[in-house]
Amino acid sequence: MLKYIQNKQVRNISSISLEFIREQYLEKLTSKNRLVGLIGQRGVGKTTLMLQYLKQNYKPYEYLYFSADDIYIINSSIYDIADEFVRLGGKIIVIDEIHKYQNWANEIKSIYDSFPELIIRFSGSSMLNILHEKFDLSRRAVISYVKPLSFREFLKLDAKIDLPKLTLEEIHKNHNEISSTLALEHPTLYKNFLRYLQIGYYPFFIEDEIEYKNKLFNACEKVINEDIPSLNKIDYTHLSIFKKFIAKLIYSKVPFKVNIAELCREFEVSHPTLATYLEILETTKLIRPIKKYSKNISKKPEKLLFSNTNLLYTFADEFGVEVDIGTVRETFFVSCFESIYYSDVGDFIADGIIYEVGGKNKKFKQIKDVKDSFVVIDTDYSMEQNKIPLWLFGFMY
């Protein structure tokens, strides 16, 4: 078995480039923690990250890399594989798509406890599965979520334009200077941004741009048809409800506002069931519920958006629907923040700052008397105070 795995890993490692590396996640893998897991949507680049980590830090005889969905691995014991590897002097074992292996959490725990010198790294695309099992590994594992590419990362990978990260404070203070300088130095930057919104969040666009949306749609279908029912006691007839949520977002001509009572009647489910289904969709990173900001933040979402604009465009193509540009702008903007809320004044509030999002001619009318507020406009650069180009927020990681 080891010989088979090692022969295969040679091919995998040799094809990996170190030209573009997402350093923030490589730092997670190189930490002193013995057990580290990467989770993230299918196609986000977890496999590449782990192979780059091995290529940069270890000699071939020191590591063992394999995918748990390999037909030879599925019918084997990963504990036995680790045992044989350690006896031969192995230092690190890396397991991809760990959720494909039955009873994986118990075996990982046993490997961790039995071989105290062994470093263990794993990844999983089924975030529902990994997070469900996380509790059993909580004393041992560090779990890191790998985000889709930021606009800054996309520029480096697609156009070979390497630009520094910006803090939110830098964007607020220096947006005029930064946007005008970058637009002048890189005349195609705004065109790159429009391309990113459609096919830039997942690095597999490099392999096949034409089939990009088909691949992304198929990955989403797997989430709904495989990941969700595998861990939740959901009748298969109820899977249509998840698809109806998506259809609601697509057919809405403006960013979808949530009416819980109306949705419960339409889907013929109780309020608690609907709330559970929304939580599941949020965990899968397909949909981003946005709650209303107040002293007592509501548990119910005020708006539903896709987690990123590539998902929005992909499902719109599948449904044959034209995308609403206002929804595109809000979806991108929200995707740049870890924590953001719907606001009655302006559109959103994050870290105490009010934002109004719109086209390049958007005025200050809705927030003209609001302190600590900005208009975010869809344009290549801005020379107006408190008007920030939308794409600049894609430089925060």
VEXTIVO-809303 format. One record per residue: residue in one letter; z, y, x of N, C-alpha, C in turn. Coordinates in steps of 0.02 Angstrom, whole numbers, plus 50000, padded with zeros to 5 digits. Layout:
<atoms>
AZYXZYXZYX/...
</atoms>
This chain:
<atoms>
M500004993950041500005000050000500005006450043/L500435006450096500465012350139499795013850172/K499455008650194498815009650227498315012750179/Y498305010450117497865013250066498015020650056/I498665022250048498865029150037498675033550096/Q498815031250156498685035150216497945036350228/N497535031350213496805032250219496565037550170/K496845037450110496635042250059496875049250076/Q497485049750102497755056450117497375059850174/V497095055950219496695058850273496105062550244/R495775059550194495205062750162495425069050125/N495995068650090496235074450053496415080350098/I496785078850151497005084150197496425087350234/S495955083250256495395085850297494965090750258/S494955090250192494535094650151494885101250133/I495515101950152495905107750132495825113550182/S495665119350155495585125450195496245129250198/L496375132450254496965136750262496775144150260/E496165145550238495915152450238496275156650186/F496415153750127496775157350074497395153450057/I497975156450069498615153050056499055157650014/R499345154949963499805158749921500505158249951/E500645162849996501235162450039501895162050001/Q501945165349943502575165449907502775158449884/Y502285154149871502445147349850502525142649909/L502175144149964502265140250024502975141050050/E503255147050040503945148350061504425143850022/K504275142649958504695138149918504685131049948/L504085128849968504015122149995504345121350063/T504355126750103504635126350170505385127850171/S505695128550113506405129950110506805123950137/K507455124850148507885119550175508085114550122/N507925115850059508095111150006507695104650016/R508035099050012507695092650023507225090849965/L507385093149905506995091149846506745097449811/V506085098549813505775104349782505185102049739/G505155104649678504605103049633504215109249613/L503555108649610503125114049586502865112049517/I502935116649469502645115549404502145121149390/G501685119949345501195125049328500635121949288/Q500235126149258499685123749216499175119849258/R498805115549225498285111849259497775116649290/G497585115349352497085119349385497345125549419/V498005126649420498285132749448498325132549525/G498245126549554498225126149627498815122849660/K499205118849623499805115649651499625110549705/T499115106549693498915101449742498705104749807/T498305109849803498085113449863498675116149902/L499165119049867499755121749900500135116449939/M500225110649909500605105449942500225102550002/L499565101849996499175099350053499155104550109/Q499125110850092499155116150144499825115950179/Y500355114950142501035114450169501085108850220/L500805103050203500815097450249500385098750311/K499795101450300499335102750355499615107650405/Q499985112550380500265117850423500895115650460/N501285111050431501965109850455502105102850483/Y501655098150472501815091250493501225087850526/K501385082850567500875078550597500715072950546/P500105070250547499905065250496500375059350489/Y500675056950543501115051150538501805052850509/E501955059350502502605061350477502635061750401/Y502065062350368502075063350295501685057850258/L501855057350194501505052850149501365056850085/Y500725057550069500515061250009500125056549963/F500305056549899499905052849850500015055949781/S499565054349736499605056649667499855050949622/A500325052549579500625047449536500145044849483/D499565048249474499085045649426498565041049458/D498655039649523498225034749557498345027849526/I497815024349511497865017949477498295012849515/Y498295013349582498695008849622499435010649622/I499575017049611500265019449611500605018149545/I500235018949490500515018149423500865011449415/N500575006249444500844999549438501284997549497/S501495002349537501925001049594502585004749585/S503045003649631503685007249631503675012649684/I503765018949664503765024249714504385023749758/Y504915020649732505515019549773505345014749830/D504985009349815504795004449866504335007549918/I503875011849894503425015349940503825019749988/A504305023549960504725027850002505145023750051/D505405018150028505815013850070505415011450131/E504815008950120504395006550175504215012250222/F504065017950194503865023850234504435026150279/V505045026350253505625028550292505765023550348/R505705017150335505825012150386505335012650444/L504755015750431504255016750483504325023650517/G504855027150499504995033550532504715039650496/G504515039050433504235044650395504745050150382/K504515056250379504965062050370504925065250301/I504315065450272504235069050209503755065250163/I503945064850100503515061750050503335066949997/V502695067349980502445072349931502085068649875/I502315069649814502035066049757501745071049707/D501095070449695500745074849650500735071849579/E500705076149528500665073949458501205068749442/I501825070349461502385065749455502505063549383/H502345067949335502475066349265502065060449240/K501545058549277501135052849257501485046149271/Y502015046449310502375040349328502975039349281/Q503015033449251503535032049203504225031949237/N504715034849206505395034849232505445038149300/W505035043349310504995046449375505645049749398/A506005052849352506605056549372507135051949402/N507225046049372507725041349398507535038849467/E506895037549477506675035049543506735040549596/I506575046649578506645052249626507375053149645/K507825052549596508545053049610508765047649658/S508515041549646508695035849689508435036849760/I507815039349766507525040749832507935046049868/Y508105051349832508495056849860509175054349886/D509515050249846510185047949864510175042449918/S509645038449919509625032749965509385034550035/F508985039850040508685041650105508855048950122/P509465050150146509705057050155509315061250206/E508895058150247508505061950296507805063650270/L507615060650214506935061350188506855067850148/I506335071650162506155077550124505685075450068/I505795078050008505405075949950505115082149916/R504465081949904504125087249867503715083949812/F503695087149753503295084349698503005089949656/S502495088249617502205093149571502075089849504/G502005094049453501835091449386501485096649345/S500965094549310500595099149266500865099249196/S501245094049177501555094049111502235097449117/M502245103949106502865107649113503395105349064/L503175103149004503655100548955504025094548983/N503655090049016503955084049044504435085649101/I504205089749148504625091349206505255095049185/L505195099949141505775103749120506255099549079/H505985094649042506405090049003506835085849050/E506545083649105506905079349153507305083349203/K507205089849205507525094049255508285093449254/F508555092449194509285092249188509585086449227/D509225080849229509465075149268509435076449343/L509015081049364508935082549435509255089049455/S509625092249409509845099049418510285100049480/R510665094949500511095095649559510695094649623/R510085092249617509705090449675509065094649685/A508705095749631508035098649636508015106249626/V507555109349663507385116349652506685116349622/I506615118949560505975118949525505675125949526/S505055126449549504715133049553504085132849510/Y503985138249471503385138849429502835142449468/V502255139349472501675142349506501265146149454/K501235152749462500865156949415500115156349427/P499725157849377499005158749389498885164449438/L498285164849465498125170049514498215177049485/S498505181449525498505188549506497815191449522/F497675197449497497045200749514496985201849589/R497535203649621497535204649694497335198149730/E497625192449708497455186049740496735184049726/F496505185449666495815184049648495335187849693/L495475194249706495045198249749494995195149819/K495565192849844495565189849911495165183349913/L495245179249861494905172749860494165173349843/D493995177649796493315178049771492875182949810/A493145188849825492745194149857492945195449929/K493435191549955493685192450024493945199550036/I494225202449983494545209049988495295208049991/D495595209350047496305207950057496705214450053/L497075215249998497455221449986498195219749978/P498635224349994499355222949991499625222949920/K500195219549912500545219649848500835226649836/L500915228249772501215234649753501835233349711/T502355237249721502925236949676502775241049614/L503155239849562503065243749501503225251149514/E503715252349556503885259249573503305262749609/E502975259249654502395262149689501835263749641/I501725259349593501195260449543501365266649501/H501985267349481502195273149441502105279649480/K502315279649543502325285849582501645287749612/N501265282749633500665284249673500015281649643/H500005280649578499415277449547498775281449555/N498825288149554498215292249562497915291249631/E498325291949682498085291249751497835284149765/I498225279249744498045272249758497395270349723/S497335271949659496745269849620496115273349644/S496165279749659495565283349681495345281149750/T495835279849795495665277549862495345270649861/L495635266049823495365259249820494685259049785/A494605263049733493955263349698493405265949744/L493595270649788493105273449835492945268449891/E493455265049916493355260249971493015253749947/H493135252049884492855245749857492505247349790/P491875249449793491515251749733491445246449679/T491495240049697491415234649647492075232549617/L492615235949634493285233649614493355232949538/Y493145237849500493215237349427492775231849399/K492185230849428491745225349408492085218649423/N492425218249481492805212249498493355210949446/F493665216449424494205215749375493955212849309/L493375215249285493095212649223492915205149230/R492695203249288492545196249302493185192049303/Y493705194849334494355191449337494635190049266/L494565194849222494825194049154494525187949119/Q493905186149138493565180449105493655173849143/I493615174049210493625167649246494035168049311/G494575171949313494905172949377495615170449385/Y495915167949333496625166149338496745159449373/Y496255154949370496345148249398495835147149454/P496065144949513495615144749572495045139749568/F495025135449516494465130749512493805134149493/F493815140849482493175144349470492725143749532/I493035142549590492655141949652492205135749649/E492455130349620492075124049617491465124549572/D491565127449512491015127449464491135132949413/E490835138749425490935144449382490645143349312/I490085139749309489745138649246490165134449198/E490495129349225490905124849184491635126949180/Y491795132849206492485135049210492835134849142/K492535137949092492855138349027492915131548993/N492415127149004492455120348976493045116649006/K493125117349072493675113949106494355116549082/L494385123149074495015126249051495175124048980/F494665123848937494765121648868495015114448866/N494715110148907494925103148909495645102348932/A495845106548980496535106449004497015108448949/C496825113448908497235115548852497285110148798/E496725106748787496715101248739497205095748760/K497245094448825497715089348850498435091448836/V498575097848844499245100348830499435098948757/I498975100448711499115099748640499125092348619/N498635088548641498555081648617498955076448656/E499165078248718499535073348759500245075648775/D500305081648806500955083848830501445085048773/I501235088648722501695090448668501945084348630/P501515079748606501775074048569502155069048612/S502025068948678502345063948721503095065148728/L503315071248720504025072748729504385075648669/N504015076848617504315079748556504175075048498/K504685074248457504605069748400504205073248346/I503555073848359503105077448314502595072548285/D502545072548220502035068548188501345071048211/Y500895066248226500245068148252499865072648202/T500025072048138499705076348089499915083648098/H500495084748130500745091548141500425094848202/L500045090948242499715093948299499205099248278/S498955098548216498475103448191498795110348185/I499465110548177499815117048172499745120948237/F499795117448293499725120948358499015123848365/K498535120048340497845122548342497745128348294/K498105128148238498065133748190498355140148219/F498895139448258499175145248293498645148548336/I498295144448373497775146948418497215150248379/A497015147048323496495149948281496705156748253/K497355157348235497615163748210497515169348262/L497675167648324497615172648377496885174648388/I496445169648385495735170848398495405175048342/Y495555173248280495215176648224495525183348206/S496115184748234496415191248222496015196648260/K495815201848227495405207048258495815211748301/V496465211348294496915215348336497465210648361/P497865212648411498415208348434498825205848375/F498935199348372499205195948312499945197648302/K500095200648244500785202048226501055196348183/V501675194348196501955188348167502315189848101/N502145186048050502515186047987502765178947977/I503395177647993503665170847993503625167647924/A503825171247873503835168447805503125166447784/E502635170647800501945169247781501675163147818/L501845162647883501615156947923501945150447899/C502575150647880502925144747854502585142147791/R502395146847748502045144847686501355141947702/E500995145147746500325142947763500315136047796/F500785134947843500805128747881501225123347846/E501585125347793502005120847754502545117647797/V502885121847835503455119547876504035124347865/S504635121947884505225126147878505255131347933/H505675136347923505765141547974505995138548041/P506505134048042506725131148106506175127148141/T505765123648101505215119748130504695124348162/L504525129748127504045134548153504305137648218/A504955139348218505255142348278505225137448337/T505345131048323505305125948375504595125248403/Y504105125448359503405124848381503195130848423/L503445136648405503295142648445503605142048515/E504215139448518504555138448582504165133548626/I503905128248595503515123248632502885126548661/L502525130348620501915133648643502075138648700/E502655141948696502845146548749502985142748813/T503325136948808503485132948867502855130348901/T502345128748863501725126148892501325131648926/K501515137948916501165143748943500475144848911/L500375142148852499755143648817499805150348781/I500395151548752500485157648711501095161448736/R501065167948732501615172348752501885176048691/P502445173948663502755177748609503085184048636/I502995189648602503295195948623503805198148570/K504425198548590504955200448543505035208048541/K505335210348488505435217548479506055219748516/Y505995225548550506555228248588507025232048542/S507675230448548508195234148511508865232448543/K509395235448518510065233848545510215226448539/N510035223648482510095216448472509395213548467/I509125211248523508435208948525508335203148477/S507835203748435507695198648384507505192048416/K507675186548383507475179948407506755178448389/K506505181548336505825180148315505335184848352/P504745182248369504255186548403503945191548356/E503785197348382503435202448343502675201648349/K502455199648409501745198548423501655191848458/L501065188948449500865182948488500235184648526/L500245183248591499665184148633499545177748673/F498945176748697498835171348745499185173248811/S499355168148850499705169448913499275173248963/N498625172448958498185176449001497495177148967/T497095181548994496455183148961495935177648969/N495995173449020495525167849027495595163048968/L496215161848947496335157548888496035160848826/L496125167348819495845171048762495085170448760/Y494755171748815494015171348817493775164148807/T494135159348835493935152348829493955149948757/F494505151348722494555149248652494085153248608/A493975159648624493495163648585492795160648590/D492595158548650491945155248659491915148848618/E492455145048619492465138648584492405139648508/F492715144948483492705146448411492095150648392/G491725153048441491145157248427491325164048400/V491885166848426492145173248401492105178448457/E491935184548439491915189948488492625192348502/V492775193248566493445195148586493575202548571/D494175203948545494385210848533494625213848599/I494325219348621494475222248686495195224748690/G495465227048634496165229248633496635223448647/T496465217648620496865211648632496815209548705/V496215210148734496125208548805496575212848848/R496575219348834496975223948875497725222348870/E497965221348809498675219948800498865213148831/T498415208248824498555201648852498625202048928/F498155205548961498205206249033498835209949053/F498975215549020499555219649038500205215549032/V500285212148977500885208048966500945202549019/S500385199649038500395194049086500645196249155/C500665202649168500885205249233501645205749238/F501995204849182502725205849181503085199349163/E503655198349197504085192749181504445194049115/S504675200249107505065201949047504785208449018/I504555208048956504255213748923504345213048848/Y504425218748812504555218548741504085223148703/Y503995221448639503625225748593504055231848578/S503735237648572504095243848558503795247548499/D504215250348457503975254348400503655260848425/V503895263248482503605269248513503155266748571/G502515268848570502055265948618501905258748599/D501705254648648501555247648635502095242948660/F502325244148724502785239548755503315243348794/I503875239748807504395242548849504605237148900/A504645239248964504855234749017505285238649066/D505875236149080506345239549126506465246749106/G506505248049040506655254749016506075259549014/I505475257249033504885261549035504435259848975/I504195264948940503745264148883503025264448907/Y502615259848882501905259748900501475259648837/E500965263848838500445263848786499805261448819/V499495256148793498915253048825498285254548785/G497745256748818497135258248782496535259248826/G495995261748797495375263048833495435269148878/K494895270748915494935276048965495055282948934/N494905283848870495005290348837495665290748798/K496095285848808496735285648772497145291948787/K497425294948734497815301148741498565299548739/F498965304748750499695304148752500015304948683/K499605305348631499855307048564500465303148543/Q500455296548552501005292348528501635292848570/I501575294948632502165295148676502245302048709/K501975307248680501955313848713502645316748726/D503135315048685503805317748695504295312548721/V504035307048746504465301548769504555301848845/K505185302348865505345302248937505225295248965/D505055294749029504935288249062504405284149024/S503815287149017503275283648982502615284749018/F502155279949009501495280249040500965277848991/V500375280748998499785278048964499415273749014/V499265267748995498905263049038498185262649013/I497715264749054497025265349031496555260549067/D496065258249030495585253449055495005257049090/T495105258649154494605262449192494665260749266/D494185263149306494195261449377494715265449416/Y494815271849400495345275749433495555281349387/S496125284349404496385289849363496645295349408/M496505301549389496775307349425497255311249380/E497415308549322497875311849275498585309249284/Q499065313749284499755311849291499965307349232/N500335302149248500605297349199500065293349162/K499445293249190498925288849164498745283849219/I498905277549207498835272349259498255267649242/P497805266449289497275261449276497575254549264/L497325251149215497585244649194497615239649251/W497075239249292497015234149343497545234549397/L497845240449406498345241349459498945236649449/F499095234949386499665230649373499535223449397/G498905221949412498735215449440498875214849514/F499205219849543499375219749614500115218549627/M500475216649575501205215949582501425209349613/Y500945204649621501095198549661500455195849689/
</atoms>
